[in-house]
Amino acid sequence: MEHTPAQGRIIESAFKPYRWLRGPHAQTMVPSLLRPLPRLGFTVERLELEDSDFVDLAWSGPATSDRVAVLVHGLTGGFESKYLRGTALRLNALGWRTVALQLRGGGA
């Protein structure tokens, strides 16, 4: 059986963590605890579903942009998630429009 190379490529990273943030757990927890909530204005749209439930969408960024990024929060997140807001803010600064999808049961 002939061996075929894996698809994709590995890109060497220049990332160097702070001395006191060497471990992956610290790199996850410290920003979530110490980072302030990014200030971002959303326009929320509610989509009513056929099963009498709903899904909320939060739009931000330039309405005239032809680039839209769809952001989805993590398991216990929602529109108030720091990482979701930070990502949207950064994309907005680059000229992207974003829409955050708040999953059923999220953001309670």
Salt bridges, closest charged atoms under 4 A:
ASP51 OD2 - ARG104 NH1 2.82
ASP53 OD2 - ARG104 NH1 3.56
ASP56 OD1 - ARG46 NE 2.75
GLU80 OE2 - ARG85 NH2 3.26
